[in-house]
Amino acid sequence: MMGRTHALSGLVAGVAAGHFWWHLDSPHLAAAAAVTAGAAVLPDIDHPDGSVAYSFGFVTKGFAWLIEHVSGGHRHGTHSLAGIAAFTGAAYRAYRSPGPGPGGTSGCCPSR
């Protein structure tokens, strides 16, 4: 799968979930589509020539090289159930981390 097809599948999943499951209005649906399209490219961080590896220059290029070697190469660790669990866990941890924002303990919303 190429980067554009990763992004397209994420966009379609985000629009479908936003429209049929969460019943989002148009601005929130557009935001959900953008976030899920971007997040769907993350599994290709294990390929140093992938689109995401060029996002922030040498920083993401070096990170992609590291992930490629730790995960066993492209389409191994990050394209598996373990990879899905790792990305989901990282997203949940980022959501629940202290700090400003809806998931943190300080910010706009009450703690959950």
Sequence and secondary structure as in RCSB ss.txt:
>XXXX:A:sequence
MMGRTHALSGLVAGVAAGHFWWHLDSPHLAAAAAVTAGAAVLPDIDHPDGSVAYSFGFVTKGFAWLIEHVSGGHR
HGTHSLAGIAAFTGAAYRAYRSPGPGPGGTSGCCPSR
>XXXX:A:secstr
  HHHHHHHHHHHHHHIIIIIS   HHHHHHHHHHHHHHTTGGGGG TTSGGGGTTTHHHHHHHHHHHHHHTSTT
SSTTSHHHHHHHHHHHHHHHHSSSSSSSSSSSSS   
